[in-house]
């Protein structure tokens, strides 16, 4: 039996322009899809493809403009069905902080069943069962505020489970999580699915989609691809034409096949790829020197000495966020900053422009302590620009142009200079004059991010610090943002510090990578040196690019491949020449 079934589902968002005329934006356009009970389906699509709009129809947060959708046999348009539909289909959103309202975890999980009128004794049993299902029982008397992102997301899932749903719909629940947090959430979903719960997972992580029974790909509000993960991801060119991506090992196979290597086109995992390559035959030692390069650190621009930061000092909530950190960032470097949730990344970058001040240690900008003279703080914050997580939340003006002009205007610049800076900044992030008078709130997620970055860039900082600027974006928008950042770095000579949970993203553009672990510096070196340490990165709750993990898997099988390979092009060159019997 189908748990979800839509027939010619249409949904139009309606807004008003400055003339009070209705503007219609069709988000879902004649969608026909059926999801059987007990299935684990991953829903993919670029930002604006209609995924989230469809998800909100499953528990009747939205009702069809045309057509219909049935959930567990109930028509969502019939008001008397809404209560049962929302009990039957629970929803978990991207940011757990927006869902958690109670101060104690067991009270948070009990909130749903209490509102359903469940008797007290049964609520207690449901809360215990739900926490046990997500492996969070030992935290039931703790505060949600003391948990990591992955733990909070599991509590959000437990809150839905306590309502005894038949289906859980999750809209990018791992977008803001570190690798270990993502694994925790996905493992929880797999376990729940084995218990018969229908899982609808919206994600931009292709490795997550590979674990589903089925993958549905949306484009322009329509279902354009539908099938098992192997059927979908073997169509590499079509997937990429839809502004999506494939796992690195799948792309590696695609590149090898294009060079004439006889290798399957439906490989999705490292284990599958390792087995195929071993059957092909390798020499015990594979020589390759294509990824070695010497890196000279430029003159120091930011120096951090003995930095220690303690939250809630001398209270029951005391937590050491940074512990005796010493680092130097050179002028003009592009630094990647990675670390598990709670490793100290965000706390560290907030010290770069004196948003946060510690009792111990100091931060120098071009040799001068940034906290030595309070009268210079405005100048420091103009020189070191900070773009926070979800930078679109920093937008507030009526037009794109006015929003980007806000910073330069507060610097007391002349009108002509402000206009010049705004135009240059928007051009750098790929936004033309046709966007100037648009409202920032009418833009796509990726466009909003670019406007927010332009607003900081217009102040012409020496240093640009970005905290997870690509979180929640589809692969195309992500690559656009990263390309803009690289362009700014290369052409303007700006020093960039980029915080990310995506090892693949960081490996593509960083000169050096700073790895934080429990408030301390674990590694600070070039990407090839950092990703040599695959097992150590995994131990501290991180990951490495899938290609690095593949090389590590081959070494575990006795094949002496180099440790410094982390991208598909280099891996393709290595494997092609080896499989062809040529020593490189």
C-alpha positions in Angstrom: 0.0 0.0 0.0 1.2 3.5 -0.8 1.8 5.8 2.2 2.0 8.9 0.0 0.3 9.3 -3.3 0.0 12.5 -5.3 -2.0 13.0 -8.5 -1.2 16.0 -10.7 -0.1 17.9 -7.6 0.3 21.7 -8.2 1.3 24.3 -5.7 1.7 28.1 -6.4 3.3 30.5 -4.1 1.7 34.0 -4.4 3.3 37.3 -3.6 2.5 40.9 -4.4 4.6 43.4 -6.3 5.0 47.1 -5.6 1.7 47.7 -7.6 -0.2 45.2 -5.4 -0.4 42.8 -8.4 -0.3 39.1 -7.6 2.8 37.3 -8.7 2.5 33.6 -9.0 5.5 31.2 -8.6 4.8 27.6 -9.4 6.9 25.4 -7.1 5.3 22.1 -7.8 3.9 21.4 -11.3 1.7 18.4 -12.0 3.6 16.0 -9.7 2.6 12.3 -9.8 4.5 10.2 -7.2 3.7 7.3 -5.0 5.8 6.2 -1.9 5.0 2.8 -0.6 4.8 2.1 3.2 8.1 1.2 4.7 10.2 2.6 1.9 13.3 4.8 2.4 13.3 7.4 -0.4 15.9 10.1 -0.9 14.6 13.2 -2.7 17.2 15.2 -4.7 17.0 18.5 -6.6 18.6 21.8 -6.9 17.5 24.7 -4.7 14.1 25.8 -5.9 13.2 22.4 -7.6 10.2 21.9 -5.4 11.5 19.4 -2.9 10.7 21.2 0.3 7.3 22.3 -1.0 6.5 18.7 -1.7 7.7 17.7 1.8 5.4 20.2 3.4 2.4 18.7 1.6 3.1 15.3 3.2 2.0 16.5 6.6 -0.4 19.1 5.3 1.6 22.2 6.2 0.7 23.2 2.6 -2.4 22.2 0.7 -2.6 21.7 -3.1 -3.4 24.6 -5.4 -4.5 21.9 -7.9 -4.6 18.1 -7.9 -4.4 16.1 -4.7 -2.2 14.3 -2.3 -3.2 11.4 -0.1 -1.2 10.5 3.1 -1.9 7.1 4.6 -5.1 7.0 2.5 -6.3 10.4 3.7 -6.9 13.4 1.4 -5.0 16.4 2.8 -7.7 18.9 1.5 -10.3 17.4 3.9 -9.9 19.4 7.1 -11.1 16.6 9.3 -8.1 14.6 8.2 -5.4 17.1 9.2 -5.0 15.9 12.8 -4.6 12.2 11.8 -2.2 13.1 8.9 0.1 15.1 11.2 0.1 12.2 13.7 0.9 9.8 10.9 3.6 11.9 9.2 6.1 13.7 11.4 8.5 16.4 10.0 12.1 17.2 11.0 13.6 20.4 9.6 17.2 21.4 8.7 18.1 23.3 11.9 17.3 21.5 15.2 17.7 24.8 17.2 14.5 26.0 15.4 12.5 23.0 16.7 13.7 22.5 20.2 11.7 24.6 22.8 12.1 22.8 26.2 15.0 23.2 28.7 15.2 19.5 29.5 15.4 16.7 26.9 12.7 14.4 28.2 10.3 17.4 28.4 11.2 18.2 24.8 10.4 14.7 23.6 7.2 14.6 25.6 5.9 17.8 24.0 4.3 16.2 21.0 2.4 13.4 22.7 1.3 15.8 25.4 -0.4 17.9 22.7 -2.0 14.8 21.3 -3.7 14.2 24.7 -1.7 11.0 25.3 -2.1 9.8 29.0 0.9 10.6 31.3 2.0 7.0 31.9 2.0 6.3 28.2 3.9 9.6 27.5 6.7 8.4 29.9 7.0 5.1 28.1 7.0 6.8 24.6 9.7 9.2 25.7 11.9 6.3 26.9 11.3 4.3 23.8 12.0 7.3 21.5 15.2 8.2 23.2 16.4 4.6 23.2 15.6 4.4 19.4 18.0 7.4 18.7 20.6 6.2 21.3 20.1 9.3 23.5 18.7 7.8 26.7 21.6 8.8 28.9 20.9 12.5 28.1 17.2 12.6 29.1 17.8 14.9 32.1 20.3 17.2 30.3 19.7 20.5 28.6 19.4 20.5 24.8 21.7 23.5 24.8 24.6 21.4 26.0 24.4 18.9 23.0 26.2 18.9 19.7 24.4 19.5 16.4 24.1 15.8 15.6 22.7 15.1 19.1 20.2 17.9 18.8 19.0 16.5 15.5 18.5 13.1 17.1 16.5 14.7 19.9 14.3 16.4 17.2 13.8 13.0 15.6 12.9 11.5 19.0 10.3 14.2 19.5 8.6 13.1 16.3 9.0 9.4 17.1 7.2 9.9 20.5 4.1 10.7 18.5 4.3 7.2 17.0 4.3 8.3 13.3 4.2 5.9 10.4 6.5 8.2 8.4 9.2 10.7 9.1 9.9 13.5 6.5 13.3 15.1 6.9 14.2 18.3 5.0 18.0 18.4 4.8 18.5 17.4 8.5 22.3 17.0 8.2 23.1 20.2 6.3 24.7 21.9 9.3 26.2 18.9 10.9 29.8 17.7 11.0 30.6 14.2 9.5 30.1 12.3 12.7 26.8 14.1 13.3 25.7 13.2 9.8 26.6 9.6 10.4 24.7 9.5 13.7 21.5 10.9 12.1 21.7 8.6 9.0 22.3 5.5 11.0 19.3 6.4 13.2 17.2 6.7 10.1 18.3 3.3 8.7 17.5 1.7 12.0 14.0 3.3 12.1 13.4 2.2 8.5 14.2 -1.4 9.5 11.4 -1.1 12.1 9.0 -0.3 9.3 8.9 3.5 9.4 8.7 5.2 6.0 11.5 7.6 5.6 11.4 10.6 3.2 14.9 12.2 3.2 15.6 15.5 1.3 19.4 15.9 1.0 22.2 17.4 -1.0 24.7 14.7 0.2 24.9 12.1 -2.6 26.5 9.6 -0.2 23.3 9.7 1.9 21.1 9.2 -1.1 23.1 6.1 -2.0 21.8 4.4 1.2 18.2 4.8 0.3 16.0 2.2 -1.4 15.0 4.7 -4.0 16.1 8.1 -5.3 13.6 10.7 -6.7 15.1 13.7 -8.6 13.0 16.9 -8.8 13.5 19.7 -11.4 11.1 22.7 -11.9 8.5 21.1 -9.6 8.4 17.8 -11.5 9.8 14.3 -11.0 12.4 13.9 -13.7 14.4 10.8 -12.5 13.2 7.9 -10.3 14.8 4.6 -9.5 17.3 2.7 -7.4 20.5 4.6 -6.4 22.6 2.6 -8.9 20.2 3.3 -11.7 20.2 7.1 -11.0 23.8 7.8 -10.3 25.2 5.8 -13.2 23.7 8.6 -15.4 26.5 11.0 -14.5 26.0 13.5 -17.3 22.2 13.8 -16.8 22.6 14.2 -13.0 25.2 17.0 -13.6 22.9 18.7 -16.1 20.3 18.9 -13.3 22.9 20.9 -11.2 23.5 17.9 -8.9 26.5 15.7 -8.3 27.5 12.0 -7.9 29.7 10.4 -5.3 33.5 10.9 -6.0 34.0 7.1 -6.7 31.2 7.2 -9.2 32.7 10.2 -10.9 36.1 8.4 -10.9 34.6 5.4 -12.7 33.0 7.8 -15.2 36.4 9.4 -16.0 38.2 6.0 -16.2 35.5 4.7 -18.6 35.9 7.8 -20.8 39.6 6.9 -21.1 38.8 3.4 -22.2 39.1 1.5 -18.9 36.6 -1.4 -18.6 35.0 -0.6 -15.2 31.4 -0.8 -14.1 29.4 2.5 -14.3 27.2 1.8 -11.2 29.8 1.9 -8.4 28.6 4.0 -5.4 30.8 3.0 -2.5 34.5 2.8 -1.5 34.2 -0.9 -0.8 32.7 -1.7 -4.2 35.5 0.4 -5.9 38.2 -1.3 -3.8 37.0 -4.8 -4.8 36.8 -3.9 -8.5 40.3 -2.4 -8.5 41.8 -5.4 -6.7 40.3 -7.8 -9.2 41.9 -5.7 -12.0 45.3 -6.3 -10.5 47.9 -3.9 -9.1 51.6 -4.0 -8.5 52.3 -4.1 -4.8 53.7 -0.6 -5.0 52.3 2.2 -7.2 54.7 5.0 -7.9 53.2 8.4 -8.5 54.5 11.9 -7.9 51.9 14.0 -9.5 50.5 15.6 -6.4 53.6 16.8 -4.6 54.2 20.5 -4.4 56.2 22.9 -2.3 54.3 25.5 -0.4 55.8 28.7 1.0 53.8 30.4 3.8 53.6 34.2 3.0 54.4 36.9 5.5 52.2 36.9 8.6 48.9 38.8 8.6 47.0 37.2 11.5 48.9 35.8 14.5 47.2 34.0 17.3 49.3 33.4 20.5 48.2 31.3 23.5 44.5 31.9 22.9 42.2 30.3 25.5 38.5 30.9 25.7 36.2 29.6 28.4 32.4 29.9 28.2 30.5 30.1 31.5 33.7 30.4 33.5 33.4 29.4 37.2 29.7 28.2 36.7 28.2 24.8 36.3 28.1 25.4 32.6 31.9 26.1 32.3 33.2 24.8 28.9 36.7 25.3 27.4 36.1 26.3 23.8 39.7 27.2 22.9 42.9 25.9 24.7 46.3 27.6 24.1 45.9 28.1 20.4 48.9 29.3 18.4 48.5 29.8 14.6 49.8 32.1 11.9 47.9 33.0 8.7 49.9 34.5 5.9 48.8 37.5 3.9 46.8 36.4 0.8 46.4 32.8 2.0 43.1 30.9 1.5 42.7 28.9 4.7 40.3 26.0 5.1 39.1 25.6 8.7 37.6 22.2 9.7 36.7 20.4 12.9 33.9 18.5 14.6 31.0 20.4 16.2 32.2 22.0 19.4 35.9 21.9 18.2 36.2 25.7 18.6 36.0 26.8 14.9 33.3 29.5 15.3 34.8 30.7 18.6 38.2 31.1 17.0 37.1 33.1 14.0 35.0 35.5 16.2 38.4 36.5 17.8 39.8 37.5 14.4 37.9 40.8 14.4 37.4 41.2 18.2 33.7 40.1 18.3 34.9 37.9 21.1 37.7 38.7 23.6 39.5 36.2 25.7 41.2 36.6 29.1 44.2 34.6 27.9 46.3 35.1 24.8 46.1 37.6 22.0 45.4 38.1 18.3 47.6 40.3 16.2 46.6 41.9 12.8 49.7 42.9 10.9 51.7 42.8 14.1 49.3 44.9 16.2 47.1 43.5 19.1 43.5 44.0 17.9 42.4 44.6 21.5 45.1 47.0 22.5 43.0 50.1 21.6 39.2 50.0 21.8 39.0 53.1 19.6 40.4 51.0 16.7 37.7 48.3 16.9 35.6 49.8 14.1 38.7 49.9 11.8 39.5 46.3 12.8 36.0 45.1 11.8 36.3 46.9 8.5 39.6 45.2 7.8 38.4 41.7 8.9 35.0 41.0 7.4 32.9 38.1 8.9 30.1 36.3 7.1 28.1 34.1 9.5 26.4 30.8 9.0 23.2 31.4 7.0 24.4 34.8 5.8 21.0 35.4 4.2 19.8 36.1 7.8 22.0 39.2 7.6 19.9 40.7 4.8 17.4 43.4 5.8 17.1 46.2 3.2 14.4 46.6 0.6 16.7 46.1 -2.4 19.9 44.2 -3.2 21.7 47.5 -3.9 20.7 49.1 -0.6 21.7 46.0 1.3 25.2 45.9 -0.2 25.6 49.6 0.3 24.8 49.5 4.0 28.4 48.8 5.1 30.2 51.3 2.9 27.6 54.0 3.9 28.4 53.5 7.5 32.1 54.0 6.7 31.3 57.7 5.8 32.2 57.3 2.2 31.1 59.7 -0.6 28.0 58.6 -2.7 30.1 58.0 -5.8 32.6 55.8 -3.9 29.7 53.8 -2.3 28.1 53.2 -5.7 31.4 52.1 -7.2 32.1 49.7 -4.3 28.6 48.2 -4.5 28.8 47.6 -8.2 32.2 46.0 -8.0 31.2 43.8 -5.1 28.1 42.5 -6.9 30.0 42.0 -10.1 32.5 39.8 -8.2 29.8 37.6 -6.8 28.2 37.2 -10.2 25.2 39.5 -9.9 24.4 42.0 -12.7 22.5 45.3 -12.8 19.2 43.4 -13.4 19.4 42.3 -9.7 20.0 45.8 -8.1 16.4 46.7 -7.5 15.1 43.3 -6.5 14.2 42.5 -3.0 16.8 40.3 -1.3 14.0 38.2 0.0 12.8 37.2 -3.5 16.1 35.6 -4.3 17.1 31.9 -4.3 19.2 30.6 -1.4 22.4 30.8 -3.4 21.7 34.3 -4.6 21.0 35.5 -1.0 24.4 34.1 0.1 26.1 36.0 -2.7 24.4 39.3 -1.8 25.5 38.8 1.9 29.0 38.1 0.8 29.0 41.2 -1.4 27.8 43.3 1.5 31.0 42.4 3.4 33.2 42.6 0.3 32.0 46.2 -0.5 33.8 47.3 2.7 37.0 46.1 1.0 38.4 44.0 3.9 41.9 42.6 4.0 40.5 39.4 5.5 37.3 37.7 4.6 36.1 35.0 7.1 33.2 32.8 6.0 31.5 30.4 8.4 29.9 27.6 6.4 28.8 29.7 3.4 27.7 26.7 1.3 25.6 24.8 4.0 22.2 23.8 2.6 23.0 24.7 -1.0 22.7 22.3 -3.9 26.0 21.3 -5.7 25.6 23.9 -8.4 25.0 26.8 -6.0 27.8 25.5 -3.8 30.2 25.5 -6.6 29.1 29.0 -7.7 29.8 30.3 -4.2 33.2 28.5 -3.9 34.1 29.9 -7.4 33.2 33.4 -6.3 35.3 33.0 -3.2 38.3 31.7 -5.2 37.9 34.5 -7.7 37.9 37.2 -4.9 41.0 35.6 -3.3 42.9 35.3 -6.6 42.0 38.7 -8.2 41.8 40.9 -5.1 44.5 39.3 -3.0 42.1 39.0 0.0 43.1 36.7 2.8 40.3 34.2 3.1 39.4 31.9 6.0 36.7 29.4 5.0 34.9 27.2 7.6 33.3 24.1 6.2 32.2 20.6 7.0 32.7 19.4 3.4 36.1 17.9 3.0 35.7 17.8 -0.8 35.0 21.5 -0.9 37.9 22.5 1.3 40.3 20.2 -0.6 39.5 21.9 -3.9 40.5 25.5 -3.0 42.5 25.8 0.2 46.2 26.6 0.3 46.4 25.2 3.9 43.8 23.5 6.2 43.5 24.1 9.9 42.1 21.2 11.7 40.6 21.9 15.2 39.9 19.2 17.8 38.4 19.9 21.2 39.6 23.5 21.2 43.1 22.8 20.1 45.0 22.7 16.9 45.3 19.2 15.6 46.9 19.8 12.2 47.7 22.9 10.2 49.2 22.1 6.8 48.6 21.8 3.0 45.6 19.6 1.9 47.8 16.7 0.7 49.5 16.6 4.1 46.2 16.9 6.0 44.4 14.2 4.1 47.3 11.8 4.5 45.9 11.4 8.0 42.7 9.6 7.1 42.5 7.5 10.2 43.3 10.3 12.6 40.7 12.6 11.0 38.1 9.8 11.4 39.1 9.3 15.0 38.4 13.0 15.9 34.9 12.9 14.3 35.8 14.2 10.8 36.3 12.7 7.5 38.4 13.0 4.4 37.4 13.3 0.7 36.0 10.0 -0.6 39.1 9.6 -2.9 41.4 9.8 0.2 39.3 7.1 1.8 39.5 5.0 -1.3 43.3 5.2 -1.3 43.4 4.3 2.4 41.1 1.3 1.7 43.6 0.1 -1.0 46.5 0.5 1.4 44.6 -1.6 4.0 44.4 -4.3 1.3 48.2 -4.3 0.8 48.4 -1.9 -2.2 51.1 0.7 -1.5 49.3 3.7 -3.2 50.4 7.3 -2.3 48.8 9.0 0.7 48.5 12.4 -0.8 45.8 11.8 -3.4 42.4 13.3 -2.7 40.8 14.5 -6.0 39.2 12.5 -8.8 41.5 13.9 -11.6 44.7 12.8 -9.9 43.2 9.5 -8.8 42.1 8.9 -12.5 45.6 9.6 -13.7 47.1 7.2 -11.2 44.7 4.4 -11.8 44.6 4.7 -15.5 48.4 4.5 -15.9 48.6 1.6 -13.4 45.8 -0.4 -14.9 47.4 0.2 -18.3 50.6 -1.3 -16.9 52.6 2.0 -17.1 54.8 3.1 -14.3 54.2 6.8 -13.6 
